[in-house]
């Protein structure tokens, strides 16, 4: 009974932490390219500052150029030959649909060449692309260390200094340096147990020899009981310059360690165990920035957790090795050192690193809890983040999170506040967001699903409205109110004297940056008259713009009525508690001290003197007319 009570309290606290987007915006001006067919497995690549995007799919790399609202597509074909496809179907009889060449790696190696690797119908293969989008003739590589044989096996890759680092989820999961001028090394088989890799990130440092690469992955919890968790999320780390040792770990990482990653708290039963996606936002030093992860629980809900890189770095540098009770001072497990220093590491230290890769400490999120969670029925699939500076030159984080319905949530994360600013709907079809890319130099967000790809501005400030209070209440750090131009405008980067004249406030309770606006009334000409009979059944719609506002109906500036949310409208339903009587009905929205009159209807009795009679209409038709009028 006590456990049930704790569980119910956990569910109640979870529901209270759920967030809803303030605005729901249809990106009508976004340019969308539809694929010919469904692309179940895609990979994305983009050079910062470029107007081109590479999308790898089934036997093709699409080079997309975005200019002046147009998308120009160039296709580079990479087809597997028929014999290879036939051999694949024999080897993988239950995966015949995957016996094609699915492009799984597109990584820039240097200024002049890009590595492209595909499954090649079960016989992985790699090619090189020039900057002009041409395939280098006669130059190919065997790709079994770069990509899996089948596209359904999760895999991630990352390049650094001409080297390719790959993490493959296959029969024997592996993290390895798979290509490049440095020695090719890998993880030991026993370090990973059926790992499913999610993403990877390079953490830059002033001294390149101390740079590390993080790998994010899940492992099935083989010891879980009936009530145990099915998955465990992990964070693995290697030193980028690690080239193995001379005695033990000759062809393996000498710096590999891994730590449990938990999205939740020890203080309650609220846990999201399976990692869906992760992104590291780097800022300043190697301890700056943060990692943002999407996690799911067994009920299908997803949550967003944040981990400061200082917290993660501290865990990897200070934690003991799980199960090891000895000492090997002055050597530190996982510490990045020069290749010459690695050769002098004692054998017992290397043997310990081989036998005890797991850290004793567990990495919990900042504030010991998720930033927020989504309710069951919609879930997050991808996350990416940007660092934005406001008019006072203070930095804030903006997250972009793709959903399984093809929507994108724009989220302000600053200090202790996390707010879903808007829900963007850029796609034609409803399909999970499969890739997200961000270019802070050009100010664009790239997104794709299995059927479409698009580019959006990081901020479309004009969408927030034509009044100062509308712009400021949006709390978008990219935007501010320009008093001279009287418009919501994009802030210039970096902050300068012109920017300082822009009005902006990211504090939810502070709209004093604008002129004194306490109440906004709709024009008299917006009032609509509706004539009804005594037996009519109608309801009046009030268009909802901000889902963070509270909505009320008022009759003759006296009596108030509750508003019933129904999709994108708040309805006044007439019934026993709300009799259908003549009068002026006004719908108002109140948010952070600003009251806005949304719409007005004057209800008139049919047959009254001087009043034109209208034929009675069904409630659905009248609702349609009312909504149409309200949005004019």
N, C-alpha and C positions, 0 to 999 in steps of 0.2 A: 504493500500500500504506500509505504514511504517512497519507494522507487517511482511508483506511478505519479505520486504528488510532485516529485522533483521533475519528472518528465513533462508533466503538464505545465509546470512553471517555466521550464525551458522553452516549450513551444510558445507560451504566451510572450516571453521575452523576445523570442525570435520574431514573432509576428510584429511586435512593436518596433523592432529594428528594421523592418522592411521599408524600402523606399519606393517612391513613385516619381516618375519624371515630372518636372514642373510644366514643361511645354511638350506638345507633340507636333512635330513639324514635318510636313511632307516636302521633301526636297524636289520641287517641281522643275527647278532650273538645272538640276544635275544631269550630266550626260552619261548615259548607261550603254555599255556594249553587251549584247547578248551573245553567248557562245552558241555555236551550231552543235547542239547535243549537250549532254550533261557531263561535267568534269568532276568526278568523284574525288580525285586526288590532284591537288594543285600545289605549286610552290611559287613563292613571290620573291622578286628581287628588284631593288631600286637603288640607284646612286643618288645620294643627297644632292639636291640642287638641280637635278635633271628633270626633264619633262617626259621621260620615258620610263616605262615599267615593263618588266619581263614576267610573264606568267607561264609557268611550265605545266603541261597537261598531258593528255593521251597522245603520244607520238608527235608532239608539237611544242615549240616555244613561241608564244605570242609576244611580239615586241609592239607595245602600245604607246603611241605618241599622243599626248594631250595638248592641244593648242586651240585657243579661241572657241571653247565649247565643243570642239570636235575631237573624236578619237580615231586616229589612223592606225590600222592594224597591219602588221607584217608578220607572216607566219614562216617559221623555220622548221622544216619537217625532219623528224628523227624516227624513222620507221624501222622496226625489227624485221629481218628477212623471214620468209615463209618457213624455212627449215627450222630456224630458232623458235618460231611460234609453235610449230608442230612438236618439237622436242619438249617444249614447256608444257603443252597439254598432256603429254605422256607422263611427264614427271609430276605435274600437279593436276591430276584429273578433277579435283574438286574446286579448282580455281581457274578454270579455262578462260573466264572473262578477263582475268588479270594477265593473260599471256599476250600482252602487247608491251610497247615501250612507254612506260609512264615516267615522265621527267620528275625526279625527286630532289635534284641538287642544281641550283644556279648560284654560283659564288664567284665574286670578283677576286682574282688572284693577284693582279698587278694592274698597272695603268693601261695595259694593252690587251689583256686577255681575260676571259671569263670561262670558268669551268662549268660544263653542263654534263650531268650524269643521269642516266635512266635505268629502269629495271631491265629493259631490253628483253622482254619475254623470258624472264628467269635467268638471264645471263648478263648481269649488269655491265654497263659500258659507259665510257666518258668521252666527251669531245671538248674542243676548245673553240670559243667564239671570239672574233675580233671586235673592236669597238664599232665597226661598220656593220655588225650583225652577220658576218660571214663565217662559215665553218672552216677551220683550218683543214685543208685536204690531206688525207693520209695520216693524220695524227690522232690516234685514239688510245685509250687506256682501258685495261680491265677494271671494272668498277665494283667488284664484290666487297671491297673494304669501304666504299663510299656510300653505297645505297643497298637496300635489301633486294632480294630476288623478286619479291612480290610487293606491290604498292600498299597492300593492306597492313603490312608490318610497319609500325611507327618508326620514324627515323628523323634525326635532326643533324644539321651540319653548320659549321661556322668557319670562316677563314680569317687568318691573321698572318701578316708578313709573308705571304706567298704559300703558307701551309694550310691544309684542310684538316679540320678536326671533325670526326664523324662519330655519331652515337647510333647504333643499330639495335632495334628490338627484334631479335630473331631467336632461333633455338638456343643459342648462346649469346646473350646480350653482351655488347662490347662498347667501350669508349676508346677511341684510338686517334692517333695522328695518322691519317690515311694517305696523305700526299704532301710533298713539299721538300725543301732543301734540308730540313732537320731530319734526324733519325726517326723512322716510323716505329712507334711503340703503341702498346695497347694495355687494357685492363686485364687483370687475372680473371679467369672464369668464375672463381668462387666469390669475387667481390660483388657480383650482380646476380640477382635471381629472378629471371623472367622480367627484366625491366622493360617498361614501356615509356620511351622518351617523349617529352613534351616540347622542350625548347632548350636553348643554350645561350649564354651571354658572356662576352669578354669584358673584364673589368680593367680599364686602362690604369696605368701607373706611370709616374715620372721615370722610374727605372724600368725599362722594358723587361728586364730579366725577372722582375717580381710580379709581372702581370699574371692574372689567373683567369681560368675559364670555368664557368659554372654550368653544370648540366642538371636539368630538372626532369624528374621521372617518377613513375609509380612502380611499385612492386606488389604482387598479390600477397596477402597475408596468409601464409600457409598454416599458421598456428591458430587462426581465428576459430573460436567456438561458434555456437549458434547465435550468440549475441555479440560476437566480436566484429571488428571492422574488416571489410573485404579487401581494402587497399591501404597501403602506406605510401605517403608521398615522401620523396627524398630529394636532397640537394647534394650533388657530388661536385668535387672541385679538384682541378689539377693545375699545376704550374705550366704556363704556355711554353716555356723554354726547356722543360724536363726532357732529357734524352736517355733516361734509364741509367743503370749503374754498371759496374764492371764485374761484379760477382753474382749477387742475388738481384733479381729484377732487372736482368740485362736488357730484355726487350719489353719491359713493362714500366708503367709509371712508378716513380719512387715517391711521388707527392700526392697520390690519390687518397682522399678521405671523403666520407659521406656522413650526412646528418639527417635525422628525421625532421620533416617539415610539417608542422601542425597548424591548421586553420581552426582555431577555437581556443578554449581555455580549460585549464585543469579544474577551475572552480565550478563548472557546471557540465551538463551532458551534451552541450551543443557543439557538435564537431562536423566538419566538412573534410572528409578524408582523401578524396580522390582529386588530384591536381589535373585541371583541364587545360590551362594555359598559364604562362608566366612571362613577365617582361621586366627587365632591369632598366630603370631610369638612372643614368649616371650623372653625377653632379660634382664638379670640383675634384677633391681627392678621392682615393680609392675607398675611403670610408663614407663618402658622400653619396647622396642618392638613395634609392629604395627599390625593392623588388615588389611587384604587384602580382598576385596570383589569383586565378579563378579556381575555386574548389567546389566539388559536388558531394552531396550526401546520398544515402541509399534511397531517399524518397524523391530524388530528382531535383531538389532545390540547389541553387548555387549561391555562393558567397564570395566576396572580394576581401582578401587579406593583404595587409601591407607589412613589409619587413624592412626596416632601415638597414642599409648596407653596413653601417657601423655595428649593428647587432649581429648580423651574419658573420662579418669578419672577426668579431670578438669570439664567436662560438668556434670558428675554425682555428683560431690561434691559441685559445686558452683551454679548450675542453680536453679532458683525458680520453684515451682510447678505450672503448667499451670492452670489458673483459680482461684488460691488461693491467696488472698491478705493479709491474716493475718500474724501472727508471732508466732513462737514457740521456740524461742531461750531459752536455749542454744542447743537444740536438732537439729540434722542435718538429713534430710530425706535420707534414704538409707544407712546411716553410719553403719558399722559393729561394734557391741559391744558385750560384753559377755552375755550369757543367763541370768545371775543374774542381769545384768544391764537392760536387756530388761523388766524384771518383774516390774521395777520401772518406766517405761515410762508412762507419764500421759495419761489419756483416750482421751483428746482432740487431742493430737498429733497422737495417733493411729487412731482415727476417720478421721483425715485429710489424713493420709497415705492411708486409705481405700478409701476415696472419690476422691483423687487427685494423681493418680499414674504417670501421664504424666509430663515430664519435659518441661519447657517453651523453653529451648534452643534446637536448632537443630544441629546435628553433621555433619559438612561439611568435605570433604576430605582435606588432606594436600595440600597446594598450591591452594586450592579452585577450583580444577579441577581434572578430571580423569588422571591417568598416561598415558593411551592411550586407543583407542578403535579399535575394529575389524570391517571391512566393512560387510555389509549385504551379506549373502551367507555362512558365517561360524561364529559360535558362541562358546563361552567358556561355559563349563559345571562344571568344578571342578578346585579348586586352592589349592596349598600347597606351603610352603616356607621353606627355609633353610638359616641359617646364616653361611657365609663363610669368612675366614680370608686370606688376600693376603700375599705376601712375606714380606710386611712391617708391618704386623700384624694389618692392618686396616680391619674392618668388612664390609661386603657387603651382600646384600640380593639376593638370587636366587629364583625366582618363577618358579614353574612348573604348567602349566595350560592345562587341558584337553579340547579337542574340541568335537563338535558334529559329527566330521568326524573320530574320533578315533586317532587323532594326539595329540602330547604333545608339547607345546611351552616352551622352556627354556629361561627365561628372567632374565637379569641382572638389578637390581634396586639399584642404588647407588647414593646418593645425588640427584642431579637434573636430572640425566640421567636414562633413561629406554630403554633398547635395547633387542629385541628378538634375542638371540644368535643363536638359532637353532629350527627347527621344526623336532621333532622326530616322526618316523612312525614305531612303533613296532608291530602293529597288522596285522593280515591277512585280516580280514574283516573290512569294514567301518561301524563303529557303535559308538554312543556317549560314551565317557569316563564316567563311573559311579562312580568309586572310585579311589582315589589317596592316597597313604601312603608313608611316607618317614622315613628312618632310617639313621640318620647322623652318628651313631656309626659304622655301617657296610658299609655305603656309597652306599645305594641302594634306588631306587624308585620303588614302587609297583603300578601297575595300572590294572584296569579291565574295561571291557565293559559287555554288557549283554550276550556275547558269549565267551569271552576270558579273561585270566589273564596272567600277565607277570611281570618279575622283570628286571629292568635296572640299570646299574651303574649310579650314580649321574653325573659322568663324564667319557667319553671315549676319553681321550686326543689324542690317536693315530688317531682318525678320522679327526683331523684338518690339518694333513699334515706332511711332513717330513722336513720342513724348519722352521727356527726360525721365520721368518716374518709371516708364516702361523699360527704358534702357538700363537704368540703374538696378531695378528689381530683378533683371535677368541675371545679375551677378556673374556675368561672363568676363573673366579677366582679360580676354582678347579685346573687349569692346568698352567704349565709354561714350558719354554724351558730349558732343561738340556744341557749346553754347552759341558760337558765332554762326556755324552752319546749320544749327538746329536739327541735328540728325545723330543717330546712333552710329558711331564710326569705329573702324578698326584702329587699334593703337599701333603707332609706329614702333619699330625696333631699331636700336635700343631706345629707352626712355630719353626724351630730350625736352627742350624748353616748350616746344609745341605741344608735346604730350601732357605737360604739366597743366595746361589749360583745360584738359579733358576732365569731365566730372565722372567719378566712378566710386563705387563702394561695394566691397564684397561682404560686408557685414549685413546679415539678414535683417537686422532691426534698425538699419540706418539708411533712410532715404532722404536725409536732410541735405544731401549734396545738391538736390534739385531745389527749385523754387517751392514755396510752401504750397503743397498740393495735398489736401486732406480728403477731397471728394471730387470725383469726375462724373459729370452728368452727360447722358446721351442727348443729342440734339432733338428738338421737338418733332422734326420731320421724320425721325426714326420710329415714332410711335405708330403702332398698327391697330386698326379697329377690327374687332371680330364680333359678328352678330350671331347669337345663339338662341335656340328655343329652350323651354323649361325642361324638356326631356333629352336634351343633347348630352353626349358624352365626349368631352374633349380634354386635352391636356396641353399646357403651354411649355414650349422648350426654351431654355436659356443656353446659348452657346457657351461652352466651357473653353477658356483659353488657358489659364493657369490652373493646374491641378493642385497647387499648393494654397490656393485661395479658398475661403469659405463662401458659399453661395446661399442667399436667402431671397424669398419672394415677399413682397410687401403690397398690401391692398390699401389704396387711398391714403398712403403715407401714414397708416395707423397700424393695422393688424399684420403680423408677420406669419409666414407659413414656411414649413420645411421644404427643402429642395431634394429631389430624388435623383441621384446620379444614374445616368443611362448612356454609356458610351461617351460621346463628345457633347452631350447636352445634360443640363440639370432641369428636371421636369417638375412642373406644378400640376399635380393630379387632383382633379376635383372629385369629391366624394362626401362621405358623412361628416368628416372633420373639416372639409373645405367645400362649402356649398357653392354651387354655380350661380353667383350673383353678379349683377352689373357693377362695374367699377374700374379703376385704373390699377393694373397689376404691374409691378416693377420688379425686375430681377437685378440684384446687386452682388458684386464680388468684393470681398475685403481681404487684403493681403498686406501684412506688415504696416498697418495703420493707414493704408490708402484704400479708400472705398470708391469703386467704379460702378456706375450704373451701366448694365450690359444691354438690357432691352426693356421695352414697355409695350403693354397691350391694354387697350380699352375694350372691355367686354360690354356689349349692348344687347338688350332684350329684343328679340324679334317682334315686330309689330308695334313697337313704341312710336309715338308721334314724331314725325320728322326724321325717322331713322329708316334708311333703305333696308328692305328685307333681303336676306340672302338664303339661298337653298341650304338646308342642313346637309353637312358633309360628314362622312365617317371620320372617326378620330385620326386614323392613320393618314388620310388625305389632308386633313387640316394640319396635322403635325408637319407633313411634308411642306405645305405652303408656308407655315409659320417659320420653319427652319430656313427655307429658301429666302424668305423676306429678311430674316434676321441676319443673314450673311451678306446681304447686298451692300 
